[in-house]
Every structure is written in C-alpha cells, then in structure tokens.
Amino acid sequence: MSSTADQQTEQHEFQAEVSRVLQLMVRSVYSESEIFLRELISNAADASDKLRYEALTDDALLDGDGDYTITITVDKEAGTLSIADRGIGMSHDELISNLGTVARSGTAAFAEQLTGDAAKDVSLIGQFGVGFYAAFIVSDDVHVTSRRAGSDEAWTWQSDGQSGFSLTPAERDSRGTNVTLHIREDDQEYLEAARLRHIVTTYSDHIGLPIKLVDVASEDELETINAASALWTRPKSDMTDEKYTEFYHHVGHAADEPDLVLHYKAEGMIEYSSLLFVPGAPPFDLFDPNRKPRVKLYVKRVFITDDTGELIPGYLRFIRGVVDSEDLPLNISREMLQNSAIVSRISKAVTGRVLSELEKTADKDPETYTKIWENFGPVLKEGIYEDEERREQLLKLARFRTAKGDGWQSLADYVANIPEGQDAIYYVSAADLDAARRSPHLEGFVSRGVDVLLLSDPVDDFWLQMVFEHEGLQLKSVTRGSADLSDLPGAVADEDQPEAAAEADMDALVVALREHLGEHIKDVRTTERLQGSPVCLVADDTDMDINLQRILQQHNQLQEAMPRILEVNPRHDTIKALAKVAVGDGGLDALADPAHLLLDQALILEGEAPRDPGAFSARLSSLMAMI
C-alpha cells in the first residue's frame, strides 16, 4: 500500500466489548470451529439476495453482470482463506456500521448483559447473531475489502479482533465483498480443499447460489461444491433433519434447533412454497414493541423482504423461515404488499396451516407442544385478543396453570373436570404465577374443590375483555364481584366450619371500617371467599379487574385506580376479635388503627405496598408494644 494510502488509513474503536464477545464465542458459542465458514457464506448469500432485490428497481446496480457466485479461495502457501461474493457490497459508512458494531440491534444492552456467567452469556450471544465475528475463531487477522454496488469506491476493513479496526482505501474491479482470513497455525486444516468441501456440503448445501472452490496451488478450474438450489423447493423426501436444522440456522440467524418444521407446497388458485420453523428457544426480539415477523418473502426464488407484517400476523412473529410465491410480481413494492389480494390469501393460508400444525403437535406430541407453549404462549395469546376469526382455534391451543395442579391444562381439560353444579370457569389474574398461587381469593374455591385458572401474562387481562364464555360457561374472575359460594359443589356445612362472629357484631364492625377508611375504599362487606385470610380486596362487578388496573397504571394509561371493596372474613379470629371491640365501650374510636392495618394487609396480600408505609410501620409498632 502506498504512503498516500497509509495517510488515509482510519483507526476506529469497536462499538461494543468485542474482545470479550470473541473470547466467549471462540470457547463457548460455537462448539465446532468449522462453523465460521457457514457464517461467512450465509453473509455472502444475504448480500446477494439484497442486491437481487434492489436491482429489481435499479438494474444499473448490476452493471450488466448478473453473476452471484460465491467463491472460496484457499492459498495454502500464503496461509489465507478468502470468501468472495458479488452481492450488494458495503460503503465506507456501512463497513463501520455493520462490522464495527457487534449486535447492532442493541449494543449497549448487549454489553450490559454480558455478566461472566458462561451459560447465560453463551445463550445471549447465540440470540444476537454475531456471525461475522466467527471469523476470529480461526484467524487473528481479518481483512474485508468491499465495494458498494453502484459506487466506484472500495475500502478495506482490517482487524485482529482485539482493540479495534482500521479502514483503508482499496482497489476492487467489481461490486461485492471479499473476506480474507489469515489462518492460525493451530487451524491449518481449513487450508485443505477436501476439508472445506466437506464443510460446505454439510452446512451450506441449501444456499441457492453456486458456491465455488478454487485452490491456488492447483490448476483445476473452479468447482461448484453445493447443490445451489433453493432448499424449500426440494421434495421432502430429499430432506433430512440435519439439512432442515442447518437451513434454520441460516434463515433464522439462530444457534438452537427448531421444535417444529413445516415444509409444504400449495397449489391451486395460488401457488407458493413454504418452509417454516418454530424455534427451540425464544428469539431475542420476541417482545420487541414493533412485533415484526421475520419470515422471508421470496418471489420465484428472488428475495423480496423479511419485513413481512402483511404475510404473518404479529402473534406468530416467532416463526422463522421462507415463503416463496409463484404469483406475485418480482417488482412488488411495500405499498403493493399491503394491498395485495394474493398476499392476503397467502397470509390466511399460511396462518391457518401454522395453527393447524400446532394443534396436531398438541395432540400427537404433548411434550414438544408444552415446550412450544412455554416459549411462545404469551405471544400466541395476543392472537386471542386481536384475531377474532381464529379466536376459538387459539383458545383450543391455549394452556393454563391451575390452582389444583402444577401441570398445564387446556380449557377442554378444565371443562372436562368441572364437578356437577359448577356453572363457570374461574380465574385469577396476577403479576406472576407465585402471586396468583398466593392470592387469598382462591381459598374459598379451592376448599370446595373448585379449580381456578392462574393467569400471569400481561396479555391475559386484555384477551379476557374479548372472551366472556367458553363451551357455554362464563369466565369469572375470583377477584371481582361478590362471591356466593354456597351453591358450589363441596360446600362445607356451617357446623364443620369455625364459628362466625355474631351478625350484630359484624354489622357494627362493617360500619366502623367504612367510617375510618372512607374514600380509600368503595365499600366493606363480609365474604365467603376467604378461609385462612382475614381480609381481601375485590373489584366491584361493574369495575375493571384489579390486575388490569395495575397494568394500566404502570403504563400511565390510568391515572388513579378505582377504589376497591374490602371484604372481611367473619370466621377469622382477628375479625371476630375486632367485631367484639366494635360493640364494646371503645367502639368506633378503638378501631381507627386496626381499620387501616386491615386495609394495608389486604394491599400486601395483593402484592402492593401499603398506602402510607410510614403510618403502617407506626401502627404496627404500636400494636406490638401492646403485647
């Protein structure tokens, strides 16, 4: 390189803790070092796909050259291995952005979550897709020379994977990118043509572009070493689990194994091929607010887009894979996608097929389906709220924890186990599963043998606004409305229960509590829903459920929660003692502090803080001093 070029060399720092990432990756993320070649080939294929798409509207980018071959060049004497593509290429700024920032989707969050816990960090890195940096598994000197299609300017990016990288002006005859690795002494096997050929046929045979191998030391012509046909177009009989898994790794930028594979071709009024995967682990962006699906749309084997909100509903955004249409035009635009009747029909068919396959899996392989539900259940439940057409189908797929067991139940399971006389499906909604299990509202139901669904995903409180009954049974919250449990099966006879406080005493206590708590509550009443707890808070029949109020407040959608009803258990020793105080000489005044303590106790049982922690502490201290 000339002195002029040296003077133009730019030095940059990486935008994340790359050396830390690379150390973890080399030792942990990739159990087999040969994976580096798969990652670099996948990047080259993606670059070619992007160029083919952009060239649909700007054929000048091709400059009359439609060759998309990926070339692997091995030079044993020089100790280098090169992977070259004729794809979109990268500009100066794109080299900095794409190769100078590890895990572009969130560098700060990525670095912050690296903890030193190997298991956790490995999982994190596998989710964030840092495939290019796999090059440093076998090399400590990586050069990337790239020229953006449509530009005459080329740059070389160089790094040892430690302190940073440099950018230098370069010469390149055509568009595309060339990645050159100086192979370490311990990894010289990757300079053997036979070894490279084996890696490509194992991991990258599905790439729909020709991958050619050239050995500088040999005078042989370029040899195509992969099948070079789109994997989703091949018959299922030609496929193996290994081929599916490798394609999933490529298309999903994932390191796990898929739990479910859907490979089929639709023929008739519309024709398309589909190869879809349910991941074995949640993608890192599963709960991204944008809720973007990541299925790739192809038209006649030409990549169009992976922003496929029109093709896959948001509640199936965990699905990865490819849909390839024979009927859409190659030059389809974003606006055309949004308004295309063909896309709409494909979307309806694909969504129906995915849900049908999930149903089959639930019936034939409950263990696999349980894993799928545990990974993606909260997302699928979004569909119950927003997809009216498929609501019943999604309700059949839903699984729930219940108060009487540790396993998962479907609504069909719940209904099948309902004892005679029960005319509703009962549920409790809480911030998490433990809070739901601890809810005092369950006590009266469980003691009577009535099971209760435990709902702990935020989306539960929203889909419940759209589903009021199932199989002729109303869905009822145990934290809302009055509770007349006397008609439920398993009701305990009065003579078998603790004696309740005298009715007159309870009336006096209720009046006193109403007086002292005032606007902090909507009302006070006795209840049958409690067994071991003295008090609980419930929402009125016409009010919003308690947990939904809490969620809306957390998201600033509700300024102030509605006052709730304080229910007291007339059979609890504490309540019976306070009822006697209410009719005693101290009367109303003696119940001021106990009234507020009862309300704070009810709040704590709901997982909330006392209204005034300082006053709560003072009242509690005063009570303990009397012992």
LINTA-V89777 format. One record per residue. N is the residue number from 1. RES is the residue in one letter. PHI is phi in radians with two decimals (NA if undefined). Layout:
# LINTA-V89777
n: (N & N)
res: (RES & RES)
phi: (PHI & PHI)
This chain:
# LINTA-V89777
n: (1 & 2 & 3 & 4 & 5 & 6 & 7 & 8 & 9 & 10 & 11 & 12 & 13 & 14 & 15 & 16 & 17 & 18 & 19 & 20 & 21 & 22 & 23 & 24 & 25 & 26 & 27 & 28 & 29 & 30 & 31 & 32 & 33 & 34 & 35 & 36 & 37 & 38 & 39 & 40 & 41 & 42 & 43 & 44 & 45 & 46 & 47 & 48 & 49 & 50 & 51 & 52 & 53 & 54 & 55 & 56 & 57 & 58 & 59 & 60 & 61 & 62 & 63 & 64 & 65 & 66 & 67 & 68 & 69 & 70 & 71 & 72 & 73 & 74 & 75 & 76 & 77 & 78 & 79 & 80 & 81 & 82 & 83 & 84 & 85 & 86 & 87 & 88 & 89 & 90 & 91 & 92 & 93 & 94 & 95 & 96 & 97 & 98 & 99 & 100 & 101 & 102 & 103 & 104 & 105 & 106 & 107 & 108 & 109 & 110 & 111 & 112 & 113 & 114 & 115 & 116 & 117 & 118 & 119 & 120 & 121 & 122 & 123 & 124 & 125 & 126 & 127 & 128 & 129 & 130 & 131 & 132 & 133 & 134 & 135 & 136 & 137 & 138 & 139 & 140 & 141 & 142 & 143 & 144 & 145 & 146 & 147 & 148 & 149 & 150 & 151 & 152 & 153 & 154 & 155 & 156 & 157 & 158 & 159 & 160 & 161 & 162 & 163 & 164 & 165 & 166 & 167 & 168 & 169 & 170 & 171 & 172 & 173 & 174 & 175 & 176 & 177 & 178 & 179 & 180 & 181 & 182 & 183 & 184 & 185 & 186 & 187 & 188 & 189 & 190 & 191 & 192 & 193 & 194 & 195 & 196 & 197 & 198 & 199 & 200 & 201 & 202 & 203 & 204 & 205 & 206 & 207 & 208 & 209 & 210 & 211 & 212 & 213 & 214 & 215 & 216 & 217 & 218 & 219 & 220 & 221 & 222 & 223 & 224 & 225 & 226 & 227 & 228 & 229 & 230 & 231 & 232 & 233 & 234 & 235 & 236 & 237 & 238 & 239 & 240 & 241 & 242 & 243 & 244 & 245 & 246 & 247 & 248 & 249 & 250 & 251 & 252 & 253 & 254 & 255 & 256 & 257 & 258 & 259 & 260 & 261 & 262 & 263 & 264 & 265 & 266 & 267 & 268 & 269 & 270 & 271 & 272 & 273 & 274 & 275 & 276 & 277 & 278 & 279 & 280 & 281 & 282 & 283 & 284 & 285 & 286 & 287 & 288 & 289 & 290 & 291 & 292 & 293 & 294 & 295 & 296 & 297 & 298 & 299 & 300 & 301 & 302 & 303 & 304 & 305 & 306 & 307 & 308 & 309 & 310 & 311 & 312 & 313 & 314 & 315 & 316 & 317 & 318 & 319 & 320 & 321 & 322 & 323 & 324 & 325 & 326 & 327 & 328 & 329 & 330 & 331 & 332 & 333 & 334 & 335 & 336 & 337 & 338 & 339 & 340 & 341 & 342 & 343 & 344 & 345 & 346 & 347 & 348 & 349 & 350 & 351 & 352 & 353 & 354 & 355 & 356 & 357 & 358 & 359 & 360 & 361 & 362 & 363 & 364 & 365 & 366 & 367 & 368 & 369 & 370 & 371 & 372 & 373 & 374 & 375 & 376 & 377 & 378 & 379 & 380 & 381 & 382 & 383 & 384 & 385 & 386 & 387 & 388 & 389 & 390 & 391 & 392 & 393 & 394 & 395 & 396 & 397 & 398 & 399 & 400 & 401 & 402 & 403 & 404 & 405 & 406 & 407 & 408 & 409 & 410 & 411 & 412 & 413 & 414 & 415 & 416 & 417 & 418 & 419 & 420 & 421 & 422 & 423 & 424 & 425 & 426 & 427 & 428 & 429 & 430 & 431 & 432 & 433 & 434 & 435 & 436 & 437 & 438 & 439 & 440 & 441 & 442 & 443 & 444 & 445 & 446 & 447 & 448 & 449 & 450 & 451 & 452 & 453 & 454 & 455 & 456 & 457 & 458 & 459 & 460 & 461 & 462 & 463 & 464 & 465 & 466 & 467 & 468 & 469 & 470 & 471 & 472 & 473 & 474 & 475 & 476 & 477 & 478 & 479 & 480 & 481 & 482 & 483 & 484 & 485 & 486 & 487 & 488 & 489 & 490 & 491 & 492 & 493 & 494 & 495 & 496 & 497 & 498 & 499 & 500 & 501 & 502 & 503 & 504 & 505 & 506 & 507 & 508 & 509 & 510 & 511 & 512 & 513 & 514 & 515 & 516 & 517 & 518 & 519 & 520 & 521 & 522 & 523 & 524 & 525 & 526 & 527 & 528 & 529 & 530 & 531 & 532 & 533 & 534 & 535 & 536 & 537 & 538 & 539 & 540 & 541 & 542 & 543 & 544 & 545 & 546 & 547 & 548 & 549 & 550 & 551 & 552 & 553 & 554 & 555 & 556 & 557 & 558 & 559 & 560 & 561 & 562 & 563 & 564 & 565 & 566 & 567 & 568 & 569 & 570 & 571 & 572 & 573 & 574 & 575 & 576 & 577 & 578 & 579 & 580 & 581 & 582 & 583 & 584 & 585 & 586 & 587 & 588 & 589 & 590 & 591 & 592 & 593 & 594 & 595 & 596 & 597 & 598 & 599 & 600 & 601 & 602 & 603 & 604 & 605 & 606 & 607 & 608 & 609 & 610 & 611 & 612 & 613 & 614 & 615 & 616 & 617 & 618 & 619 & 620 & 621 & 622 & 623 & 624 & 625 & 626 & 627)
res: (M & S & S & T & A & D & Q & Q & T & E & Q & H & E & F & Q & A & E & V & S & R & V & L & Q & L & M & V & R & S & V & Y & S & E & S & E & I & F & L & R & E & L & I & S & N & A & A & D & A & S & D & K & L & R & Y & E & A & L & T & D & D & A & L & L & D & G & D & G & D & Y & T & I & T & I & T & V & D & K & E & A & G & T & L & S & I & A & D & R & G & I & G & M & S & H & D & E & L & I & S & N & L & G & T & V & A & R & S & G & T & A & A & F & A & E & Q & L & T & G & D & A & A & K & D & V & S & L & I & G & Q & F & G & V & G & F & Y & A & A & F & I & V & S & D & D & V & H & V & T & S & R & R & A & G & S & D & E & A & W & T & W & Q & S & D & G & Q & S & G & F & S & L & T & P & A & E & R & D & S & R & G & T & N & V & T & L & H & I & R & E & D & D & Q & E & Y & L & E & A & A & R & L & R & H & I & V & T & T & Y & S & D & H & I & G & L & P & I & K & L & V & D & V & A & S & E & D & E & L & E & T & I & N & A & A & S & A & L & W & T & R & P & K & S & D & M & T & D & E & K & Y & T & E & F & Y & H & H & V & G & H & A & A & D & E & P & D & L & V & L & H & Y & K & A & E & G & M & I & E & Y & S & S & L & L & F & V & P & G & A & P & P & F & D & L & F & D & P & N & R & K & P & R & V & K & L & Y & V & K & R & V & F & I & T & D & D & T & G & E & L & I & P & G & Y & L & R & F & I & R & G & V & V & D & S & E & D & L & P & L & N & I & S & R & E & M & L & Q & N & S & A & I & V & S & R & I & S & K & A & V & T & G & R & V & L & S & E & L & E & K & T & A & D & K & D & P & E & T & Y & T & K & I & W & E & N & F & G & P & V & L & K & E & G & I & Y & E & D & E & E & R & R & E & Q & L & L & K & L & A & R & F & R & T & A & K & G & D & G & W & Q & S & L & A & D & Y & V & A & N & I & P & E & G & Q & D & A & I & Y & Y & V & S & A & A & D & L & D & A & A & R & R & S & P & H & L & E & G & F & V & S & R & G & V & D & V & L & L & L & S & D & P & V & D & D & F & W & L & Q & M & V & F & E & H & E & G & L & Q & L & K & S & V & T & R & G & S & A & D & L & S & D & L & P & G & A & V & A & D & E & D & Q & P & E & A & A & A & E & A & D & M & D & A & L & V & V & A & L & R & E & H & L & G & E & H & I & K & D & V & R & T & T & E & R & L & Q & G & S & P & V & C & L & V & A & D & D & T & D & M & D & I & N & L & Q & R & I & L & Q & Q & H & N & Q & L & Q & E & A & M & P & R & I & L & E & V & N & P & R & H & D & T & I & K & A & L & A & K & V & A & V & G & D & G & G & L & D & A & L & A & D & P & A & H & L & L & L & D & Q & A & L & I & L & E & G & E & A & P & R & D & P & G & A & F & S & A & R & L & S & S & L & M & A & M & I)
phi: (NA & -1.25 & -1.10 & -1.09 & -1.10 & -1.04 & -1.17 & -1.59 & -1.08 & -1.88 & -1.83 & -2.30 & -1.62 & -1.14 & -1.64 & -2.71 & -1.35 & -1.13 & -1.06 & -1.18 & -1.07 & -1.13 & -1.06 & -1.13 & -1.14 & -1.06 & -1.61 & -2.25 & -1.11 & -1.86 & -1.17 & -2.05 & -1.14 & -1.11 & -1.07 & -0.97 & -1.22 & -1.01 & -1.13 & -1.22 & -1.16 & -1.06 & -1.08 & -1.12 & -1.15 & -1.08 & -1.12 & -1.22 & -1.03 & -1.14 & -1.15 & -1.03 & -1.23 & -1.14 & -1.25 & -1.10 & -1.87 & -2.54 & -1.21 & -1.13 & -1.09 & -1.37 & 0.91 & 1.32 & -2.13 & -1.74 & -1.46 & -2.01 & -1.04 & -1.75 & -2.05 & -1.83 & -2.07 & -1.97 & -2.18 & -1.14 & -1.12 & -1.42 & 1.30 & -2.14 & -2.28 & -2.13 & -2.11 & -2.04 & -2.22 & -2.08 & -1.60 & -1.19 & 1.28 & -2.33 & -1.45 & -0.91 & -1.22 & -1.22 & -1.07 & -1.15 & -1.19 & -1.41 & -1.84 & -1.69 & -2.25 & -1.27 & 0.92 & -0.93 & -1.13 & 2.98 & -1.12 & -1.11 & -1.09 & -1.07 & -1.13 & -1.13 & -1.51 & -1.28 & -1.93 & 1.69 & -1.39 & -1.01 & -1.09 & -1.19 & -1.16 & -1.09 & -1.06 & -1.11 & -1.11 & -1.05 & -1.36 & -1.54 & 1.13 & -2.06 & -0.98 & -1.01 & -1.24 & -1.09 & -0.99 & -1.36 & -1.14 & -2.02 & -2.49 & -2.00 & -2.63 & -2.04 & -2.03 & -2.17 & -1.87 & -2.48 & -2.32 & -1.20 & -1.00 & 1.58 & -2.08 & -1.72 & -1.73 & -2.19 & -2.40 & -1.97 & -1.70 & -2.39 & -2.77 & -1.75 & 1.39 & -1.98 & -1.45 & 2.92 & -2.59 & -2.11 & -2.21 & -2.33 & -0.99 & -2.44 & -1.98 & -2.61 & -1.21 & -2.49 & -1.12 & 1.99 & -2.38 & -2.19 & -1.83 & -2.00 & -1.92 & -1.56 & -1.31 & -1.14 & -1.03 & -1.30 & -2.13 & -1.14 & -1.04 & -1.44 & -1.86 & -1.70 & -1.03 & -1.12 & -1.15 & -1.15 & -1.06 & -1.13 & -1.09 & -1.14 & -1.19 & -1.35 & -1.85 & -2.22 & -1.13 & -1.37 & -1.04 & -1.43 & -2.18 & -1.18 & -1.92 & -1.94 & -2.03 & -2.25 & -1.84 & -1.01 & -1.32 & -1.87 & -1.70 & -1.19 & -1.29 & -0.99 & -2.08 & -1.37 & -2.02 & -2.26 & -1.22 & 1.01 & -2.26 & -1.03 & -1.09 & -1.22 & -1.56 & -1.41 & -1.15 & -1.05 & -1.12 & -1.54 & -1.68 & -2.27 & -1.02 & -1.14 & -1.14 & -1.06 & -1.11 & -1.16 & -1.17 & -1.06 & -1.03 & -1.24 & -1.34 & -1.71 & 0.83 & -2.20 & -2.02 & -1.52 & -1.88 & -1.22 & -1.51 & -2.61 & -2.10 & -2.07 & -2.23 & -2.74 & -2.17 & -1.68 & -2.29 & 2.41 & -1.12 & -2.21 & -2.12 & -2.76 & -1.88 & -2.44 & -2.35 & -2.14 & -2.34 & -1.67 & -1.07 & -1.46 & -2.49 & -1.10 & -1.07 & -1.11 & -1.74 & -1.01 & -1.90 & -1.05 & -0.99 & -1.25 & 0.92 & -1.45 & -1.17 & -2.13 & -1.33 & -1.51 & -1.75 & -2.01 & -2.21 & 0.91 & 1.26 & -1.81 & -1.11 & -1.94 & -2.89 & -2.00 & -1.76 & -1.99 & -1.09 & -1.39 & -1.72 & -2.22 & -1.17 & -1.01 & -1.36 & -1.98 & -1.17 & -1.34 & -1.17 & -2.10 & 2.48 & -2.40 & -2.13 & -2.10 & -1.63 & -1.66 & -1.84 & -1.36 & -1.28 & -1.12 & -1.68 & -1.13 & -1.78 & -1.00 & -1.13 & -1.15 & -1.05 & -1.17 & -1.99 & -1.43 & -1.16 & -1.16 & -1.07 & -1.07 & -1.23 & -1.10 & -1.01 & -1.08 & -1.20 & -1.14 & -1.06 & -1.07 & -1.17 & -1.08 & -1.15 & -1.13 & -1.16 & -1.13 & -1.09 & -1.08 & -1.11 & -1.05 & -1.38 & -1.64 & -2.44 & -1.00 & -1.14 & -1.14 & -1.13 & -1.04 & -1.11 & -1.06 & -1.13 & -1.11 & -1.38 & -2.24 & -0.94 & -1.03 & -1.33 & -1.06 & -1.20 & -1.07 & -1.17 & -1.06 & -1.30 & -1.85 & -1.94 & -1.08 & -1.08 & -1.92 & -1.03 & -1.13 & -1.12 & -1.22 & -1.11 & -1.17 & -1.37 & -1.17 & -2.22 & -2.39 & -1.42 & -2.33 & -1.18 & -1.68 & -2.68 & -1.74 & -1.49 & -1.65 & -2.23 & -1.51 & -1.11 & -1.10 & -1.08 & -1.06 & -1.11 & -1.11 & -1.73 & -1.17 & -1.27 & -1.05 & 1.82 & -1.46 & -2.07 & -2.65 & -1.74 & -1.68 & -2.53 & -2.23 & -1.96 & -2.54 & -1.19 & -2.70 & -1.13 & -1.10 & -1.11 & -1.12 & -1.15 & -1.46 & -1.01 & -1.14 & -1.15 & -1.36 & -0.98 & -1.15 & -1.27 & -1.12 & -1.13 & -1.71 & 1.38 & -1.62 & -1.42 & -2.32 & -1.21 & -1.81 & -1.91 & -2.33 & -1.61 & -0.93 & -1.16 & -1.01 & -1.18 & -1.64 & -1.20 & -1.15 & -1.30 & -1.88 & -2.13 & -1.86 & -2.68 & -2.56 & 0.92 & 1.38 & -1.89 & -1.20 & -1.59 & -2.19 & -1.45 & -1.41 & -1.85 & -2.43 & 1.38 & -1.29 & -2.24 & -1.74 & -1.69 & -1.14 & -1.58 & -1.27 & -1.07 & 1.44 & -1.03 & -1.54 & -1.13 & -0.99 & -1.19 & -1.68 & -1.88 & -1.02 & -1.15 & -1.48 & -1.09 & -1.02 & -1.03 & -1.13 & -1.13 & -1.15 & -1.05 & -1.15 & -1.13 & -1.03 & -1.08 & -1.13 & -1.14 & -1.04 & -1.14 & -1.33 & -1.57 & 0.84 & -1.29 & -1.24 & -2.29 & -1.54 & -2.96 & -2.22 & -2.69 & -1.43 & -2.55 & -1.79 & -1.33 & -1.75 & -2.12 & -1.72 & -1.79 & -1.37 & -2.54 & -2.76 & -1.91 & -2.33 & -1.53 & -1.18 & -0.96 & -1.64 & -1.69 & -1.23 & -1.05 & -1.03 & -1.19 & -1.13 & -1.01 & -1.10 & -1.11 & -1.12 & -1.15 & -1.09 & -1.78 & 1.00 & -1.64 & -2.48 & -1.23 & -2.53 & -1.24 & -1.21 & -1.02 & -1.91 & -1.62 & -1.61 & -1.80 & -2.09 & -1.68 & -1.20 & -1.73 & -1.46 & -1.02 & -1.08 & -1.20 & -1.11 & -1.14 & -1.20 & -1.12 & -1.18 & -1.09 & -1.07 & -1.80 & -1.51 & -1.17 & -1.20 & 0.91 & -1.05 & -1.11 & -1.21 & -1.78 & -1.06 & -1.17 & -1.00 & -1.06 & -1.22 & -1.14 & -1.10 & -1.12 & -1.14 & -1.09 & -1.10 & -1.12 & -1.09 & -1.09 & -1.47 & 1.48 & -1.84 & -1.47 & -0.99 & -1.03 & -2.32 & -0.97 & -1.12 & -1.17 & -1.06 & -1.10 & -1.13 & -1.15 & -1.15 & -1.11 & -1.10 & -1.14 & -1.19 & -1.16 & -1.45 & -1.31)
